[in-house]
Amino acid sequence: MQEMTLKTTRELDIFYNEHRSNCSNCGKPFIEGDTAHLGYLKGRNPAVLCDKCAPLLKETVIRYYWQNLEYEEPSPDSILWRYMDLAKFISLISREELFFAAASSFEDIFEGAKGLERDKYKWDSFYKGFFKQAVATAPGRNPINNTEEKLTEEANRLLDEIENNGQKSREYTYISCWHLNCYESEAMWKLYSKDCANAVAIQTTAKRIYEAIDKDPNISIGKVKYIDFTNRFASINGPFWYKRKSFEYENEVRLITTKIHSNDKGVYIPVNIDTLIEKIYVSPYASEWFFDVVKNVVEKYSIKAEVTYSMMKAKPFY
């Protein structure tokens, strides 16, 4: 088997993210547990190949144990919204940076939670058994060390590590939240702007956001899964993609990134504003003077997107 060079690049990471579902050569879909061989064909053309096609690579950069994503990716044309007050809007367009809040700063104490505290014993019991089995059957392990006492000790150590990492991950996981909807939302206007009469909403698409962040391979974009924590757990590997059923009305799409050595309550990621913003809506409760202020701000920063009143401001007839 060809030795890996481990010479990963940003471009190669992007290629893998965009082509990870199928073998680049034969089109075979990858399934859980497959090996995905990432590297270059003749002519330095990037490829991700299955075991059968892997010998075609002239350079094998890295091999991945293929796993399904922890989240569902939104379709490129999915319409996304971000509701905010004027101050946050000005910060966005003046800095040309998107704010990602630390998971630990969210009001929802279930951010990153695996389950309910009352059910932790079930979680612990399952993973203790799982780890004992994994340790006992690890390649190259000396069977003489597979005593019940030793296996239990190592399983408990691994379980403690997961718990400690779970707590720490809230500090270095950063999230940007968006609302998935074909239309405006009355609830979102009132929930996500401190002063609903002086708020704006930006409309974009999943494709626009992906391109606006320059296809950053370190940022994942996916739909939140809403689950009933009273009868199931979140994923051990992707708890930040799960929220309680109580929040299902948010229909949230998240951008998630991690910065291990950061202790900030939030980080800013560069973004192309004209690519990001397709349209700007002013609150249906806003006065005309506020609408003019928003238009002036947009003109000052040379933003190309159209500014319009909320579609909810339209007048009916009877």
C-alpha positions in Angstrom: 0.0 0.0 0.0 1.3 3.4 -0.9 2.7 5.5 1.9 0.8 8.6 2.9 2.6 11.9 2.4 0.3 13.8 4.8 0.9 16.9 2.7 -2.6 18.3 3.1 -3.6 21.6 1.7 -6.6 23.9 2.0 -7.6 23.2 -1.6 -7.4 19.4 -1.0 -9.5 19.7 2.2 -12.2 21.6 0.2 -12.1 19.0 -2.5 -12.7 16.3 0.0 -15.6 18.1 1.7 -17.3 18.6 -1.7 -16.6 15.1 -3.1 -16.6 12.9 0.0 -19.8 11.0 -0.8 -18.5 8.9 -3.8 -15.4 7.6 -5.4 -14.1 10.1 -7.9 -13.2 7.4 -10.4 -15.9 4.7 -10.3 -18.7 6.7 -8.5 -19.1 4.0 -5.8 -20.9 5.5 -2.8 -18.8 5.4 0.4 -20.5 3.7 3.3 -19.7 3.7 7.0 -16.3 2.0 7.7 -14.9 2.3 4.2 -11.5 3.8 3.6 -11.4 7.0 1.5 -8.0 7.5 -0.2 -7.4 11.2 -0.8 -4.6 12.4 -3.0 -3.6 13.3 -6.6 -3.9 11.5 -9.9 -1.5 12.0 -12.8 -1.3 15.7 -13.6 -1.9 16.7 -10.0 -5.7 16.3 -10.3 -7.2 15.7 -6.9 -9.3 12.6 -6.2 -10.9 10.7 -3.4 -10.9 7.0 -4.2 -12.3 3.7 -2.9 -10.0 0.7 -2.1 -10.4 -0.7 -5.7 -9.4 2.6 -7.4 -6.8 3.7 -4.9 -3.8 2.3 -6.9 -4.6 5.1 -9.5 -3.3 7.7 -7.1 0.2 9.0 -7.9 0.3 10.5 -4.4 -1.7 9.4 -1.5 -2.0 12.3 0.9 -4.2 10.8 3.6 -6.6 8.0 4.2 -9.9 8.6 6.1 -12.0 6.1 7.9 -15.2 7.2 6.2 -18.2 8.1 8.3 -21.5 9.7 7.6 -21.7 13.3 8.6 -23.3 14.1 11.9 -25.7 16.6 10.2 -27.7 17.0 7.1 -26.4 19.5 4.7 -29.0 22.1 3.4 -29.5 22.2 -0.3 -27.5 24.9 -2.0 -30.6 27.0 -2.9 -32.1 26.8 0.7 -33.2 30.2 1.7 -31.6 31.3 5.0 -32.4 34.3 7.2 -30.6 36.2 10.0 -32.6 38.7 12.1 -30.7 41.3 14.0 -30.7 44.8 15.4 -29.1 47.7 13.6 -26.0 47.7 15.6 -25.2 44.0 14.8 -26.0 44.7 11.1 -23.6 47.6 11.0 -20.9 45.5 12.7 -21.3 42.8 10.1 -21.0 45.0 7.1 -18.4 47.4 8.5 -16.1 44.6 9.7 -16.9 42.3 6.8 -16.7 39.5 9.4 -19.3 37.0 10.6 -19.6 36.6 14.3 -19.5 33.0 15.7 -20.6 32.8 19.4 -19.0 30.3 21.8 -21.4 27.5 22.6 -20.9 28.2 26.3 -22.3 31.7 25.9 -25.7 30.5 24.6 -28.7 30.8 26.9 -29.7 27.3 26.2 -27.9 25.2 28.8 -28.4 22.1 26.6 -25.8 23.4 24.0 -23.5 20.4 23.5 -25.4 18.2 25.9 -25.5 14.4 25.4 -28.7 13.9 27.3 -30.6 14.4 30.6 -28.6 14.2 33.8 -31.1 11.6 35.2 -30.2 9.3 32.3 -26.4 9.6 32.6 -26.1 6.2 34.2 -27.5 4.6 31.0 -25.0 6.5 28.9 -22.1 5.5 31.2 -23.2 1.8 31.3 -23.4 1.6 27.5 -20.0 3.2 26.8 -18.3 1.3 29.6 -19.3 -1.9 27.9 -18.3 -0.5 24.5 -14.9 0.7 25.7 -14.1 -2.6 27.5 -14.9 -4.5 24.3 -12.8 -2.1 22.2 -9.8 -2.2 24.5 -10.0 -6.0 24.8 -9.9 -6.5 21.0 -7.5 -3.7 20.1 -4.8 -4.9 17.6 -1.5 -5.9 19.3 -2.9 -5.9 22.8 -1.5 -8.6 25.1 -4.4 -10.8 26.3 -2.8 -11.1 29.7 -3.9 -7.5 30.3 -7.5 -8.4 29.6 -8.6 -8.9 33.2 -11.9 -7.6 34.3 -10.3 -5.2 36.7 -7.9 -3.8 34.1 -10.6 -3.5 31.4 -12.9 -1.7 33.8 -10.1 0.7 34.8 -9.3 1.6 31.2 -13.0 1.9 30.2 -13.6 4.3 33.2 -10.6 6.4 32.1 -11.9 6.7 28.6 -15.4 7.6 29.9 -13.9 10.4 32.1 -12.0 11.7 29.1 -15.2 12.0 27.1 -17.0 13.8 29.9 -14.1 16.2 30.4 -13.8 16.9 26.7 -17.6 17.4 26.5 -17.4 20.2 29.0 -14.3 21.8 27.4 -15.8 21.6 23.9 -18.5 24.2 24.9 -15.6 26.7 25.3 -14.0 26.1 21.9 -16.9 25.4 19.7 -18.2 28.5 17.9 -21.6 28.7 16.2 -23.4 31.1 13.7 -27.1 30.5 13.7 -29.5 30.9 10.7 -33.2 30.4 10.1 -34.2 28.1 7.3 -37.5 29.3 5.7 -38.8 30.2 2.3 -40.6 33.2 3.9 -40.2 35.7 6.6 -41.1 34.7 10.2 -43.1 36.9 12.5 -41.7 34.9 15.5 -38.1 35.4 14.3 -38.6 39.2 14.0 -39.7 39.4 17.6 -37.3 36.8 19.1 -33.9 37.7 17.5 -33.9 41.5 17.6 -33.9 43.4 20.9 -36.0 46.2 19.5 -38.3 44.8 16.8 -39.2 48.2 15.5 -35.5 48.9 14.7 -34.4 45.6 13.3 -33.3 44.2 9.9 -33.1 40.7 8.4 -30.7 39.6 5.7 -31.7 36.9 3.3 -29.2 34.6 1.7 -28.8 31.0 0.6 -26.7 28.1 1.8 -24.6 28.3 -1.4 -24.0 32.0 -0.9 -22.9 31.5 2.7 -20.5 28.8 1.7 -19.0 30.9 -1.0 -19.0 34.1 1.2 -16.8 32.3 3.8 -14.5 31.3 0.9 -15.4 27.6 1.3 -13.6 27.5 4.6 -13.0 23.7 5.1 -12.9 24.2 8.8 -16.5 25.4 8.9 -19.3 22.9 8.7 -22.8 23.9 7.5 -25.7 21.8 8.5 -29.3 21.5 9.8 -30.0 21.1 13.5 -31.8 17.9 14.6 -34.5 18.4 17.1 -34.9 15.4 19.5 -36.8 14.4 22.6 -34.1 14.1 25.2 -36.4 12.1 27.5 -36.1 9.0 25.3 -32.8 9.4 23.4 -29.3 10.8 23.5 -27.4 13.2 21.2 -24.5 11.8 19.2 -21.3 11.3 21.0 -19.3 12.9 18.1 -21.7 15.8 17.1 -23.8 17.0 20.1 -23.9 20.6 18.8 -26.1 19.5 15.9 -28.8 18.5 18.3 -31.4 20.6 20.2 -34.5 19.9 22.2 -37.9 19.6 20.5 -38.9 22.8 22.3 -36.8 24.7 19.8 -38.1 23.1 16.6 -39.8 26.3 15.5 -36.3 27.8 14.9 -35.7 25.5 11.9 -32.0 26.2 12.4 -29.1 25.9 10.1 -25.7 26.2 11.8 -22.2 27.1 10.8 -19.8 25.4 13.3 -16.1 25.8 13.7 -13.7 25.0 16.5 -10.7 26.9 17.8 -9.1 24.7 20.5 -6.8 27.4 22.0 -9.3 30.2 22.1 -11.1 31.2 25.3 -13.1 34.0 23.7 -16.9 34.3 23.9 -16.9 34.6 20.2 -14.8 34.8 17.1 -15.0 36.7 13.9 -14.6 35.0 10.5 -14.0 37.0 7.3 -16.9 37.1 4.9 -17.6 38.6 1.5 -20.6 40.8 2.2 -21.9 41.2 -1.3 -21.8 37.4 -1.8 -23.4 36.8 1.5 -26.3 39.2 1.4 -28.9 38.7 -1.3 -31.5 41.0 0.1 -32.0 43.2 3.2 -35.4 43.5 4.8 -36.4 46.3 7.3 -38.8 45.3 10.1 -42.5 45.6 9.4 -42.8 47.6 12.6 -40.2 50.1 11.6 -40.9 53.8 11.0 -40.0 55.4 7.7 -37.1 57.3 9.3 -35.5 54.0 10.3 -36.0 52.6 6.8 -34.1 55.7 5.5 -31.3 55.1 8.1 -30.8 51.5 6.9 -30.7 52.6 3.2 -28.1 55.3 4.1 -26.0 52.8 6.0 -26.1 50.4 3.1 -25.1 53.1 0.6 -22.3 54.3 2.9 -20.7 50.8 2.8 -21.4 50.3 -0.9 -23.5 47.2 -0.3 -25.1 46.0 -3.5 -28.1 44.2 -2.0 -31.5 45.7 -2.3 -33.1 47.2 0.8 -36.9 46.8 1.1 -39.5 46.8 3.7 -40.6 43.5 5.2 -43.2 41.7 3.0 -45.3 41.6 6.2 -45.9 45.4 5.9 -48.0 44.9 2.8 -51.5 46.3 3.2 -54.6 44.1 2.6 -57.9 45.0 1.2 -61.3 43.8 2.6 
